[in-house]
């Protein structure tokens, strides 16, 4: 079984390969990616998928709080995104919104 790890507080210049190199001592890596913004600079977090659950747990305990490229990183097991049902879940924008504007009338600046 493979386990996906979240890595936070990464340096903005770290590459996918450098991230994979950090986790190489912990076993086979299926995927290592740094999440990037529009300009191509890292957003400060990434994900690594290790082939073994045991190695992933060991990586979390040994690397959490350690220095990677001068930054103290945080590691945790990645949470899966749960699908949302937009028709039944509230949208928290009031009673009238449901994807539409809040309305309003015409207001003239003339008096």
Backbone as XML, in Angstrom:
<?xml version="1.0"?>
<chain id="A" units="angstrom">
  <residue number="1" name="UNK">
    <atom name="N" x="0.847" y="-1.176" z="0.000"/>
    <atom name="CA" x="0.000" y="0.000" z="0.000"/>
    <atom name="C" x="0.890" y="1.235" z="0.000"/>
  </residue>
  <residue number="2" name="UNK">
    <atom name="N" x="0.475" y="2.265" z="-0.696"/>
    <atom name="CA" x="1.253" y="3.497" z="-0.717"/>
    <atom name="C" x="0.554" y="4.564" z="0.113"/>
  </residue>
  <residue number="3" name="UNK">
    <atom name="N" x="1.346" y="5.452" z="0.670"/>
    <atom name="CA" x="0.806" y="6.505" z="1.515"/>
    <atom name="C" x="1.314" y="7.851" z="1.010"/>
  </residue>
  <residue number="4" name="UNK">
    <atom name="N" x="0.406" y="8.808" z="0.909"/>
    <atom name="CA" x="0.746" y="10.137" z="0.423"/>
    <atom name="C" x="1.002" y="11.048" z="1.619"/>
  </residue>
  <residue number="5" name="UNK">
    <atom name="N" x="2.123" y="11.777" z="1.558"/>
    <atom name="CA" x="2.514" y="12.664" z="2.640"/>
    <atom name="C" x="2.422" y="14.119" z="2.200"/>
  </residue>
  <residue number="6" name="UNK">
    <atom name="N" x="2.005" y="14.970" z="3.121"/>
    <atom name="CA" x="1.993" y="16.414" z="2.910"/>
    <atom name="C" x="3.252" y="16.970" z="3.547"/>
  </residue>
  <residue number="7" name="UNK">
    <atom name="N" x="3.972" y="17.832" z="2.813"/>
    <atom name="CA" x="5.166" y="18.470" z="3.333"/>
    <atom name="C" x="4.951" y="19.974" z="3.261"/>
  </residue>
  <residue number="8" name="UNK">
    <atom name="N" x="4.986" y="20.633" z="4.408"/>
    <atom name="CA" x="4.758" y="22.064" z="4.466"/>
    <atom name="C" x="6.013" y="22.835" z="4.813"/>
  </residue>
  <residue number="9" name="UNK">
    <atom name="N" x="5.995" y="24.131" z="4.553"/>
    <atom name="CA" x="7.080" y="25.069" z="4.824"/>
    <atom name="C" x="8.319" y="24.782" z="3.982"/>
  </residue>
  <residue number="10" name="UNK">
    <atom name="N" x="8.103" y="24.417" z="2.729"/>
    <atom name="CA" x="9.221" y="24.181" z="1.814"/>
    <atom name="C" x="9.744" y="25.511" z="1.268"/>
  </residue>
  <residue number="11" name="UNK">
    <atom name="N" x="11.023" y="25.529" z="0.941"/>
    <atom name="CA" x="11.616" y="26.698" z="0.302"/>
    <atom name="C" x="11.008" y="26.855" z="-1.098"/>
  </residue>
  <residue number="12" name="UNK">
    <atom name="N" x="10.854" y="28.077" z="-1.554"/>
    <atom name="CA" x="10.200" y="28.347" z="-2.833"/>
    <atom name="C" x="10.977" y="27.854" z="-4.040"/>
  </residue>
  <residue number="13" name="UNK">
    <atom name="N" x="12.275" y="27.631" z="-3.892"/>
    <atom name="CA" x="13.109" y="27.243" z="-5.033"/>
    <atom name="C" x="13.341" y="25.735" z="-5.135"/>
  </residue>
  <residue number="14" name="UNK">
    <atom name="N" x="12.812" y="24.947" z="-4.228"/>
    <atom name="CA" x="13.057" y="23.497" z="-4.249"/>
    <atom name="C" x="12.343" y="22.858" z="-5.446"/>
  </residue>
  <residue number="15" name="UNK">
    <atom name="N" x="12.997" y="21.893" z="-6.056"/>
    <atom name="CA" x="12.436" y="21.201" z="-7.219"/>
    <atom name="C" x="11.829" y="19.870" z="-6.799"/>
  </residue>
  <residue number="16" name="UNK">
    <atom name="N" x="11.075" y="19.272" z="-7.714"/>
    <atom name="CA" x="10.496" y="17.952" z="-7.453"/>
    <atom name="C" x="11.596" y="16.924" z="-7.184"/>
  </residue>
  <residue number="17" name="UNK">
    <atom name="N" x="12.670" y="16.986" z="-7.954"/>
    <atom name="CA" x="13.764" y="16.025" z="-7.797"/>
    <atom name="C" x="14.470" y="16.203" z="-6.454"/>
  </residue>
  <residue number="18" name="UNK">
    <atom name="N" x="14.668" y="17.438" z="-6.023"/>
    <atom name="CA" x="15.294" y="17.679" z="-4.718"/>
    <atom name="C" x="14.410" y="17.163" z="-3.580"/>
  </residue>
  <residue number="19" name="UNK">
    <atom name="N" x="13.109" y="17.310" z="-3.729"/>
    <atom name="CA" x="12.183" y="16.784" z="-2.734"/>
    <atom name="C" x="12.251" y="15.261" z="-2.704"/>
  </residue>
  <residue number="20" name="UNK">
    <atom name="N" x="12.311" y="14.648" z="-3.877"/>
    <atom name="CA" x="12.432" y="13.187" z="-3.949"/>
    <atom name="C" x="13.741" y="12.719" z="-3.313"/>
  </residue>
  <residue number="21" name="UNK">
    <atom name="N" x="14.822" y="13.473" z="-3.498"/>
    <atom name="CA" x="16.114" y="13.103" z="-2.920"/>
    <atom name="C" x="16.086" y="13.115" z="-1.395"/>
  </residue>
  <residue number="22" name="UNK">
    <atom name="N" x="15.292" y="14.021" z="-0.808"/>
    <atom name="CA" x="15.170" y="14.080" z="0.652"/>
    <atom name="C" x="14.525" y="12.802" z="1.178"/>
  </residue>
  <residue number="23" name="UNK">
    <atom name="N" x="13.563" y="12.265" z="0.431"/>
    <atom name="CA" x="12.824" y="11.089" z="0.883"/>
    <atom name="C" x="13.401" y="9.768" z="0.374"/>
  </residue>
  <residue number="24" name="UNK">
    <atom name="N" x="14.424" y="9.811" z="-0.455"/>
    <atom name="CA" x="15.019" y="8.594" z="-1.017"/>
    <atom name="C" x="15.487" y="7.596" z="0.044"/>
  </residue>
  <residue number="25" name="UNK">
    <atom name="N" x="16.063" y="8.022" z="1.170"/>
    <atom name="CA" x="16.481" y="7.042" z="2.185"/>
    <atom name="C" x="15.323" y="6.274" z="2.833"/>
  </residue>
  <residue number="26" name="UNK">
    <atom name="N" x="14.092" y="6.706" z="2.599"/>
    <atom name="CA" x="12.937" y="6.081" z="3.234"/>
    <atom name="C" x="12.204" y="5.112" z="2.320"/>
  </residue>
  <residue number="27" name="UNK">
    <atom name="N" x="12.815" y="4.718" z="1.238"/>
    <atom name="CA" x="12.220" y="3.709" z="0.373"/>
    <atom name="C" x="11.833" y="4.246" z="-0.992"/>
  </residue>
  <residue number="28" name="UNK">
    <atom name="N" x="11.155" y="3.382" z="-1.737"/>
    <atom name="CA" x="10.757" y="3.709" z="-3.102"/>
    <atom name="C" x="9.738" y="4.844" z="-3.111"/>
  </residue>
  <residue number="29" name="UNK">
    <atom name="N" x="9.976" y="5.810" z="-3.992"/>
    <atom name="CA" x="9.094" y="6.965" z="-4.118"/>
    <atom name="C" x="8.289" y="6.816" z="-5.396"/>
  </residue>
  <residue number="30" name="UNK">
    <atom name="N" x="6.989" y="6.851" z="-5.257"/>
    <atom name="CA" x="6.124" y="6.756" z="-6.436"/>
    <atom name="C" x="5.960" y="8.108" z="-7.106"/>
  </residue>
  <residue number="31" name="UNK">
    <atom name="N" x="5.875" y="9.164" z="-6.297"/>
    <atom name="CA" x="5.700" y="10.500" z="-6.866"/>
    <atom name="C" x="6.143" y="11.540" z="-5.846"/>
  </residue>
  <residue number="32" name="UNK">
    <atom name="N" x="6.813" y="12.575" z="-6.323"/>
    <atom name="CA" x="7.199" y="13.716" z="-5.489"/>
    <atom name="C" x="6.899" y="14.970" z="-6.290"/>
  </residue>
  <residue number="33" name="UNK">
    <atom name="N" x="6.114" y="15.862" z="-5.712"/>
    <atom name="CA" x="5.776" y="17.086" z="-6.432"/>
    <atom name="C" x="5.703" y="18.271" z="-5.477"/>
  </residue>
  <residue number="34" name="UNK">
    <atom name="N" x="6.246" y="19.384" z="-5.937"/>
    <atom name="CA" x="6.142" y="20.655" z="-5.242"/>
    <atom name="C" x="5.019" y="21.423" z="-5.930"/>
  </residue>
  <residue number="35" name="UNK">
    <atom name="N" x="4.071" y="21.913" z="-5.152"/>
    <atom name="CA" x="2.959" y="22.668" z="-5.722"/>
    <atom name="C" x="3.473" y="24.051" z="-6.100"/>
  </residue>
  <residue number="36" name="UNK">
    <atom name="N" x="3.201" y="24.453" z="-7.335"/>
    <atom name="CA" x="3.727" y="25.704" z="-7.872"/>
    <atom name="C" x="2.608" y="26.690" z="-8.171"/>
  </residue>
  <residue number="37" name="UNK">
    <atom name="N" x="2.950" y="27.972" z="-8.071"/>
    <atom name="CA" x="2.019" y="29.046" z="-8.390"/>
    <atom name="C" x="2.122" y="29.424" z="-9.855"/>
  </residue>
  <residue number="38" name="UNK">
    <atom name="N" x="1.504" y="30.522" z="-10.208"/>
    <atom name="CA" x="1.465" y="30.964" z="-11.605"/>
    <atom name="C" x="2.844" y="31.257" z="-12.169"/>
  </residue>
  <residue number="39" name="UNK">
    <atom name="N" x="3.717" y="31.848" z="-11.394"/>
    <atom name="CA" x="5.036" y="32.201" z="-11.886"/>
    <atom name="C" x="6.017" y="31.050" z="-11.897"/>
  </residue>
  <residue number="40" name="UNK">
    <atom name="N" x="5.595" y="29.866" z="-11.503"/>
    <atom name="CA" x="6.464" y="28.708" z="-11.480"/>
    <atom name="C" x="7.212" y="28.539" z="-10.171"/>
  </residue>
  <residue number="41" name="UNK">
    <atom name="N" x="7.072" y="29.497" z="-9.258"/>
    <atom name="CA" x="7.732" y="29.403" z="-7.961"/>
    <atom name="C" x="6.906" y="28.506" z="-7.036"/>
  </residue>
  <residue number="42" name="UNK">
    <atom name="N" x="7.611" y="27.712" z="-6.211"/>
    <atom name="CA" x="6.925" y="26.834" z="-5.276"/>
    <atom name="C" x="6.068" y="27.625" z="-4.301"/>
  </residue>
  <residue number="43" name="UNK">
    <atom name="N" x="4.917" y="27.062" z="-3.954"/>
    <atom name="CA" x="3.988" y="27.728" z="-3.035"/>
    <atom name="C" x="4.278" y="27.409" z="-1.577"/>
  </residue>
  <residue number="44" name="UNK">
    <atom name="N" x="5.333" y="26.618" z="-1.320"/>
    <atom name="CA" x="5.719" y="26.352" z="0.061"/>
    <atom name="C" x="5.245" y="25.010" z="0.592"/>
  </residue>
  <residue number="45" name="UNK">
    <atom name="N" x="4.628" y="24.200" z="-0.263"/>
    <atom name="CA" x="4.229" y="22.867" z="0.181"/>
    <atom name="C" x="4.269" y="21.906" z="-0.991"/>
  </residue>
  <residue number="46" name="UNK">
    <atom name="N" x="4.222" y="20.636" z="-0.664"/>
    <atom name="CA" x="4.258" y="19.613" z="-1.703"/>
    <atom name="C" x="3.770" y="18.284" z="-1.164"/>
  </residue>
  <residue number="47" name="UNK">
    <atom name="N" x="3.828" y="17.269" z="-2.012"/>
    <atom name="CA" x="3.353" y="15.933" z="-1.666"/>
    <atom name="C" x="4.363" y="14.894" z="-2.141"/>
  </residue>
  <residue number="48" name="UNK">
    <atom name="N" x="4.519" y="13.861" z="-1.334"/>
    <atom name="CA" x="5.371" y="12.731" z="-1.689"/>
    <atom name="C" x="4.562" y="11.472" z="-1.430"/>
  </residue>
  <residue number="49" name="UNK">
    <atom name="N" x="4.576" y="10.556" z="-2.394"/>
    <atom name="CA" x="3.908" y="9.264" z="-2.227"/>
    <atom name="C" x="4.984" y="8.200" z="-2.121"/>
  </residue>
  <residue number="50" name="UNK">
    <atom name="N" x="5.031" y="7.539" z="-0.972"/>
    <atom name="CA" x="5.980" y="6.457" z="-0.740"/>
    <atom name="C" x="5.284" y="5.124" z="-0.963"/>
  </residue>
  <residue number="51" name="UNK">
    <atom name="N" x="6.053" y="4.133" z="-1.415"/>
    <atom name="CA" x="5.479" y="2.837" z="-1.759"/>
    <atom name="C" x="5.037" y="2.051" z="-0.530"/>
  </residue>
  <residue number="52" name="UNK">
    <atom name="N" x="5.647" y="2.289" z="0.613"/>
    <atom name="CA" x="5.360" y="1.503" z="1.814"/>
    <atom name="C" x="4.792" y="2.393" z="2.916"/>
  </residue>
  <residue number="53" name="UNK">
    <atom name="N" x="3.730" y="1.924" z="3.568"/>
    <atom name="CA" x="3.154" y="2.657" z="4.691"/>
    <atom name="C" x="4.138" y="2.762" z="5.851"/>
  </residue>
  <residue number="54" name="UNK">
    <atom name="N" x="4.883" y="1.699" z="6.112"/>
    <atom name="CA" x="5.848" y="1.695" z="7.220"/>
    <atom name="C" x="6.931" y="2.745" z="6.991"/>
  </residue>
  <residue number="55" name="UNK">
    <atom name="N" x="7.416" y="2.839" z="5.748"/>
    <atom name="CA" x="8.432" y="3.833" z="5.439"/>
    <atom name="C" x="7.869" y="5.247" z="5.536"/>
  </residue>
  <residue number="56" name="UNK">
    <atom name="N" x="6.625" y="5.415" z="5.188"/>
    <atom name="CA" x="5.994" y="6.736" z="5.285"/>
    <atom name="C" x="5.891" y="7.179" z="6.740"/>
  </residue>
  <residue number="57" name="UNK">
    <atom name="N" x="5.489" y="6.266" z="7.617"/>
    <atom name="CA" x="5.389" y="6.589" z="9.044"/>
    <atom name="C" x="6.764" y="6.919" z="9.604"/>
  </residue>
  <residue number="58" name="UNK">
    <atom name="N" x="7.769" y="6.170" z="9.194"/>
    <atom name="CA" x="9.141" y="6.428" z="9.651"/>
    <atom name="C" x="9.627" y="7.785" z="9.146"/>
  </residue>
  <residue number="59" name="UNK">
    <atom name="N" x="9.310" y="8.136" z="7.897"/>
    <atom name="CA" x="9.704" y="9.430" z="7.343"/>
    <atom name="C" x="9.044" y="10.572" z="8.109"/>
  </residue>
  <residue number="60" name="UNK">
    <atom name="N" x="7.776" y="10.416" z="8.461"/>
    <atom name="CA" x="7.073" y="11.456" z="9.217"/>
    <atom name="C" x="7.739" y="11.668" z="10.565"/>
  </residue>
  <residue number="61" name="UNK">
    <atom name="N" x="8.015" y="10.596" z="11.279"/>
    <atom name="CA" x="8.586" y="10.728" z="12.619"/>
    <atom name="C" x="10.012" y="11.266" z="12.584"/>
  </residue>
  <residue number="62" name="UNK">
    <atom name="N" x="10.784" y="10.924" z="11.562"/>
    <atom name="CA" x="12.185" y="11.341" z="11.521"/>
    <atom name="C" x="12.389" y="12.698" z="10.847"/>
  </residue>
  <residue number="63" name="UNK">
    <atom name="N" x="11.558" y="13.054" z="9.878"/>
    <atom name="CA" x="11.779" y="14.295" z="9.134"/>
    <atom name="C" x="10.943" y="15.474" z="9.615"/>
  </residue>
  <residue number="64" name="UNK">
    <atom name="N" x="9.884" y="15.231" z="10.371"/>
    <atom name="CA" x="9.030" y="16.319" z="10.833"/>
    <atom name="C" x="9.848" y="17.265" z="11.720"/>
  </residue>
  <residue number="65" name="UNK">
    <atom name="N" x="9.929" y="18.530" z="11.329"/>
    <atom name="CA" x="10.695" y="19.522" z="12.077"/>
    <atom name="C" x="12.156" y="19.626" z="11.658"/>
  </residue>
  <residue number="66" name="UNK">
    <atom name="N" x="12.595" y="18.787" z="10.738"/>
    <atom name="CA" x="13.983" y="18.821" z="10.295"/>
    <atom name="C" x="14.197" y="19.943" z="9.274"/>
  </residue>
  <residue number="67" name="UNK">
    <atom name="N" x="15.448" y="20.260" z="9.005"/>
    <atom name="CA" x="15.812" y="21.320" z="8.070"/>
    <atom name="C" x="15.952" y="20.763" z="6.658"/>
  </residue>
  <residue number="68" name="UNK">
    <atom name="N" x="15.224" y="21.354" z="5.723"/>
    <atom name="CA" x="15.342" y="21.017" z="4.301"/>
    <atom name="C" x="15.551" y="22.332" z="3.562"/>
  </residue>
  <residue number="69" name="UNK">
    <atom name="N" x="16.726" y="22.491" z="2.988"/>
    <atom name="CA" x="17.100" y="23.731" z="2.286"/>
    <atom name="C" x="16.918" y="24.949" z="3.186"/>
  </residue>
  <residue number="70" name="UNK">
    <atom name="N" x="17.314" y="24.807" z="4.450"/>
    <atom name="CA" x="17.276" y="25.936" z="5.373"/>
    <atom name="C" x="15.934" y="26.243" z="5.988"/>
  </residue>
  <residue number="71" name="UNK">
    <atom name="N" x="14.931" y="25.411" z="5.786"/>
    <atom name="CA" x="13.596" y="25.630" z="6.352"/>
    <atom name="C" x="13.191" y="24.423" z="7.185"/>
  </residue>
  <residue number="72" name="UNK">
    <atom name="N" x="12.558" y="24.667" z="8.311"/>
    <atom name="CA" x="12.058" y="23.600" z="9.173"/>
    <atom name="C" x="10.718" y="23.123" z="8.612"/>
  </residue>
  <residue number="73" name="UNK">
    <atom name="N" x="10.689" y="21.915" z="8.049"/>
    <atom name="CA" x="9.492" y="21.422" z="7.368"/>
    <atom name="C" x="8.561" y="20.691" z="8.320"/>
  </residue>
  <residue number="74" name="UNK">
    <atom name="N" x="7.291" y="20.663" z="7.952"/>
    <atom name="CA" x="6.293" y="19.901" z="8.688"/>
    <atom name="C" x="5.774" y="18.792" z="7.792"/>
  </residue>
  <residue number="75" name="UNK">
    <atom name="N" x="5.602" y="17.620" z="8.368"/>
    <atom name="CA" x="5.108" y="16.465" z="7.616"/>
    <atom name="C" x="3.875" y="15.899" z="8.277"/>
  </residue>
  <residue number="76" name="UNK">
    <atom name="N" x="2.961" y="15.425" z="7.456"/>
    <atom name="CA" x="1.756" y="14.768" z="7.940"/>
    <atom name="C" x="1.215" y="13.893" z="6.823"/>
  </residue>
  <residue number="77" name="UNK">
    <atom name="N" x="0.381" y="12.963" z="7.208"/>
    <atom name="CA" x="-0.294" y="12.160" z="6.191"/>
    <atom name="C" x="-1.291" y="13.056" z="5.477"/>
  </residue>
  <residue number="78" name="UNK">
    <atom name="N" x="-1.272" y="13.046" z="4.152"/>
    <atom name="CA" x="-2.158" y="13.909" z="3.365"/>
    <atom name="C" x="-3.601" y="13.465" z="3.532"/>
  </residue>
  <residue number="79" name="UNK">
    <atom name="N" x="-4.483" y="14.436" z="3.646"/>
    <atom name="CA" x="-5.909" y="14.159" z="3.741"/>
    <atom name="C" x="-6.485" y="14.121" z="2.339"/>
  </residue>
  <residue number="80" name="UNK">
    <atom name="N" x="-7.329" y="13.151" z="2.083"/>
    <atom name="CA" x="-7.947" y="13.077" z="0.760"/>
    <atom name="C" x="-9.078" y="14.093" z="0.681"/>
  </residue>
  <residue number="81" name="UNK">
    <atom name="N" x="-9.211" y="14.686" z="-0.477"/>
    <atom name="CA" x="-10.280" y="15.650" z="-0.695"/>
    <atom name="C" x="-11.587" y="14.889" z="-0.855"/>
  </residue>
  <residue number="82" name="UNK">
    <atom name="N" x="-12.545" y="15.216" z="-0.009"/>
    <atom name="CA" x="-13.832" y="14.538" z="-0.086"/>
    <atom name="C" x="-14.722" y="15.263" z="-1.079"/>
  </residue>
  <residue number="83" name="UNK">
    <atom name="N" x="-15.384" y="14.528" z="-1.953"/>
    <atom name="CA" x="-16.275" y="15.195" z="-2.917"/>
    <atom name="C" x="-17.452" y="15.841" z="-2.194"/>
  </residue>
  <residue number="84" name="UNK">
    <atom name="N" x="-17.852" y="17.005" z="-2.688"/>
    <atom name="CA" x="-18.965" y="17.718" z="-2.080"/>
    <atom name="C" x="-20.162" y="17.683" z="-3.012"/>
  </residue>
  <residue number="85" name="UNK">
    <atom name="N" x="-21.324" y="17.607" z="-2.435"/>
    <atom name="CA" x="-22.551" y="17.674" z="-3.213"/>
    <atom name="C" x="-23.057" y="19.110" z="-3.149"/>
  </residue>
  <residue number="86" name="UNK">
    <atom name="N" x="-22.881" y="19.837" z="-4.223"/>
    <atom name="CA" x="-23.230" y="21.248" z="-4.226"/>
    <atom name="C" x="-24.731" y="21.497" z="-4.184"/>
  </residue>
  <residue number="87" name="UNK">
    <atom name="N" x="-25.520" y="20.472" z="-4.456"/>
    <atom name="CA" x="-26.971" y="20.671" z="-4.433"/>
    <atom name="C" x="-27.546" y="20.541" z="-3.033"/>
  </residue>
  <residue number="88" name="UNK">
    <atom name="N" x="-26.883" y="19.792" z="-2.161"/>
    <atom name="CA" x="-27.441" y="19.577" z="-0.827"/>
    <atom name="C" x="-26.684" y="20.305" z="0.269"/>
  </residue>
  <residue number="89" name="UNK">
    <atom name="N" x="-25.430" y="20.688" z="0.030"/>
    <atom name="CA" x="-24.666" y="21.375" z="1.060"/>
    <atom name="C" x="-24.945" y="22.869" z="1.006"/>
  </residue>
  <residue number="90" name="UNK">
    <atom name="N" x="-25.019" y="23.511" z="2.168"/>
    <atom name="CA" x="-25.242" y="24.957" z="2.165"/>
    <atom name="C" x="-24.034" y="25.685" z="1.594"/>
  </residue>
  <residue number="91" name="UNK">
    <atom name="N" x="-24.284" y="26.821" z="0.969"/>
    <atom name="CA" x="-23.178" y="27.565" z="0.379"/>
    <atom name="C" x="-22.707" y="28.705" z="1.267"/>
  </residue>
  <residue number="92" name="UNK">
    <atom name="N" x="-23.319" y="28.907" z="2.410"/>
    <atom name="CA" x="-22.901" y="29.884" z="3.412"/>
    <atom name="C" x="-22.840" y="31.306" z="2.874"/>
  </residue>
  <residue number="93" name="UNK">
    <atom name="N" x="-23.694" y="31.621" z="1.920"/>
    <atom name="CA" x="-23.721" y="32.974" z="1.388"/>
    <atom name="C" x="-25.087" y="33.619" z="1.582"/>
  </residue>
  <residue number="94" name="UNK">
    <atom name="N" x="-25.887" y="33.100" z="2.433"/>
    <atom name="CA" x="-27.193" y="33.695" z="2.666"/>
    <atom name="C" x="-28.293" y="32.944" z="1.936"/>
  </residue>
  <residue number="95" name="UNK">
    <atom name="N" x="-29.500" y="33.401" z="2.143"/>
    <atom name="CA" x="-30.663" y="32.701" z="1.609"/>
    <atom name="C" x="-30.850" y="32.891" z="0.112"/>
  </residue>
  <residue number="96" name="UNK">
    <atom name="N" x="-30.376" y="33.989" z="-0.448"/>
    <atom name="CA" x="-30.744" y="34.337" z="-1.807"/>
    <atom name="C" x="-29.657" y="34.072" z="-2.842"/>
  </residue>
  <residue number="97" name="UNK">
    <atom name="N" x="-28.493" y="33.662" z="-2.422"/>
    <atom name="CA" x="-27.371" y="33.645" z="-3.358"/>
    <atom name="C" x="-27.420" y="32.468" z="-4.322"/>
  </residue>
  <residue number="98" name="UNK">
    <atom name="N" x="-27.236" y="31.274" z="-3.916"/>
    <atom name="CA" x="-27.225" y="30.064" z="-4.733"/>
    <atom name="C" x="-26.621" y="30.301" z="-6.122"/>
  </residue>
  <residue number="99" name="UNK">
    <atom name="N" x="-25.486" y="30.997" z="-6.110"/>
    <atom name="CA" x="-24.785" y="31.225" z="-7.357"/>
    <atom name="C" x="-25.217" y="32.476" z="-8.103"/>
  </residue>
  <residue number="100" name="UNK">
    <atom name="N" x="-26.177" y="33.189" z="-7.556"/>
    <atom name="CA" x="-26.652" y="34.412" z="-8.212"/>
    <atom name="C" x="-26.211" y="35.605" z="-7.378"/>
  </residue>
  <residue number="101" name="UNK">
    <atom name="N" x="-26.277" y="36.753" z="-7.959"/>
    <atom name="CA" x="-25.952" y="37.979" z="-7.236"/>
    <atom name="C" x="-27.007" y="38.286" z="-6.198"/>
  </residue>
  <residue number="102" name="UNK">
    <atom name="N" x="-26.719" y="39.207" z="-5.345"/>
    <atom name="CA" x="-27.652" y="39.560" z="-4.281"/>
    <atom name="C" x="-28.692" y="40.566" z="-4.730"/>
  </residue>
  <residue number="103" name="UNK">
    <atom name="N" x="-28.712" y="40.872" z="-5.979"/>
    <atom name="CA" x="-29.727" y="41.775" z="-6.496"/>
    <atom name="C" x="-29.415" y="43.223" z="-6.134"/>
  </residue>
  <residue number="104" name="UNK">
    <atom name="N" x="-30.421" y="43.977" z="-6.005"/>
    <atom name="CA" x="-30.246" y="45.391" z="-5.715"/>
    <atom name="C" x="-30.953" y="46.198" z="-6.768"/>
  </residue>
  <residue number="105" name="UNK">
    <atom name="N" x="-31.306" y="47.334" z="-6.418"/>
    <atom name="CA" x="-32.058" y="48.165" z="-7.350"/>
    <atom name="C" x="-31.185" y="49.200" z="-8.006"/>
  </residue>
  <residue number="106" name="UNK">
    <atom name="N" x="-31.819" y="49.963" z="-8.858"/>
    <atom name="CA" x="-31.129" y="51.048" z="-9.547"/>
    <atom name="C" x="-31.076" y="52.228" z="-8.602"/>
  </residue>
  <residue number="107" name="UNK">
    <atom name="N" x="-29.910" y="52.775" z="-8.461"/>
    <atom name="CA" x="-29.769" y="53.949" z="-7.598"/>
    <atom name="C" x="-29.176" y="55.066" z="-8.427"/>
  </residue>
  <residue number="108" name="UNK">
    <atom name="N" x="-29.869" y="56.123" z="-8.471"/>
    <atom name="CA" x="-29.387" y="57.271" z="-9.236"/>
    <atom name="C" x="-28.616" y="58.188" z="-8.299"/>
  </residue>
  <residue number="109" name="UNK">
    <atom name="N" x="-27.561" y="58.766" z="-8.819"/>
    <atom name="CA" x="-26.799" y="59.734" z="-8.025"/>
    <atom name="C" x="-27.429" y="61.121" z="-8.063"/>
  </residue>
  <residue number="110" name="UNK">
    <atom name="N" x="-28.439" y="61.272" z="-8.885"/>
    <atom name="CA" x="-29.124" y="62.571" z="-8.993"/>
    <atom name="C" x="-30.121" y="62.724" z="-7.858"/>
  </residue>
  <residue number="111" name="UNK">
    <atom name="N" x="-30.342" y="63.966" z="-7.473"/>
    <atom name="CA" x="-31.331" y="64.237" z="-6.430"/>
    <atom name="C" x="-32.411" y="65.096" z="-6.936"/>
  </residue>
</chain>
